[in-house]
């Protein structure tokens, strides 16, 4: 059952879970370019919540460490690998 919710900004949206994240606010927050713009909102928040906002910062982590972040899924790894590769970077090797 979907419930009508209202976020702090007054956006109205329906959710079938207890998740408080407003999809309208998330779309407004989505970067227009850069590697974070390639990711889904949960994956983007996973990186942002852990202080990872640059490819140089991302390269300090291994794939395994990134996958352990809440909200990060396997489908994001190819996008992140490609973005790193394009800048001559890679995930940290353990």
Secondary structure as a PSIPRED ss2 file (coil, helix, strand):
# PSIPRED VFORMAT (PSIPRED V4.0)

   1 X C   1.000  0.000  0.000
   2 X C   1.000  0.000  0.000
   3 X E   0.000  0.000  1.000
   4 X E   0.000  0.000  1.000
   5 X E   0.000  0.000  1.000
   6 X E   0.000  0.000  1.000
   7 X C   1.000  0.000  0.000
   8 X C   1.000  0.000  0.000
   9 X C   1.000  0.000  0.000
  10 X C   1.000  0.000  0.000
  11 X C   1.000  0.000  0.000
  12 X E   0.000  0.000  1.000
  13 X E   0.000  0.000  1.000
  14 X E   0.000  0.000  1.000
  15 X E   0.000  0.000  1.000
  16 X C   1.000  0.000  0.000
  17 X C   1.000  0.000  0.000
  18 X C   1.000  0.000  0.000
  19 X C   1.000  0.000  0.000
  20 X C   1.000  0.000  0.000
  21 X C   1.000  0.000  0.000
  22 X C   1.000  0.000  0.000
  23 X H   0.000  1.000  0.000
  24 X H   0.000  1.000  0.000
  25 X H   0.000  1.000  0.000
  26 X H   0.000  1.000  0.000
  27 X H   0.000  1.000  0.000
  28 X H   0.000  1.000  0.000
  29 X H   0.000  1.000  0.000
  30 X C   1.000  0.000  0.000
  31 X C   1.000  0.000  0.000
  32 X C   1.000  0.000  0.000
  33 X C   1.000  0.000  0.000
  34 X C   1.000  0.000  0.000
  35 X H   0.000  1.000  0.000
  36 X H   0.000  1.000  0.000
  37 X H   0.000  1.000  0.000
  38 X H   0.000  1.000  0.000
  39 X C   1.000  0.000  0.000
  40 X C   1.000  0.000  0.000
  41 X H   0.000  1.000  0.000
  42 X H   0.000  1.000  0.000
  43 X H   0.000  1.000  0.000
  44 X H   0.000  1.000  0.000
  45 X H   0.000  1.000  0.000
  46 X H   0.000  1.000  0.000
  47 X H   0.000  1.000  0.000
  48 X H   0.000  1.000  0.000
  49 X C   1.000  0.000  0.000
  50 X C   1.000  0.000  0.000
  51 X C   1.000  0.000  0.000
  52 X C   1.000  0.000  0.000
  53 X C   1.000  0.000  0.000
  54 X C   1.000  0.000  0.000
  55 X H   0.000  1.000  0.000
  56 X H   0.000  1.000  0.000
  57 X H   0.000  1.000  0.000
  58 X H   0.000  1.000  0.000
  59 X C   1.000  0.000  0.000
  60 X C   1.000  0.000  0.000
  61 X C   1.000  0.000  0.000
  62 X C   1.000  0.000  0.000
  63 X H   0.000  1.000  0.000
  64 X H   0.000  1.000  0.000
  65 X H   0.000  1.000  0.000
  66 X H   0.000  1.000  0.000
  67 X H   0.000  1.000  0.000
  68 X C   1.000  0.000  0.000
  69 X C   1.000  0.000  0.000
  70 X C   1.000  0.000  0.000
  71 X C   1.000  0.000  0.000
  72 X C   1.000  0.000  0.000
  73 X C   1.000  0.000  0.000
  74 X H   0.000  1.000  0.000
  75 X H   0.000  1.000  0.000
  76 X H   0.000  1.000  0.000
  77 X H   0.000  1.000  0.000
  78 X H   0.000  1.000  0.000
  79 X H   0.000  1.000  0.000
  80 X H   0.000  1.000  0.000
  81 X H   0.000  1.000  0.000
  82 X H   0.000  1.000  0.000
  83 X H   0.000  1.000  0.000
  84 X H   0.000  1.000  0.000
  85 X H   0.000  1.000  0.000
  86 X H   0.000  1.000  0.000
  87 X C   1.000  0.000  0.000
  88 X C   1.000  0.000  0.000
  89 X C   1.000  0.000  0.000
  90 X C   1.000  0.000  0.000
  91 X C   1.000  0.000  0.000
  92 X C   1.000  0.000  0.000
  93 X C   1.000  0.000  0.000
  94 X C   1.000  0.000  0.000
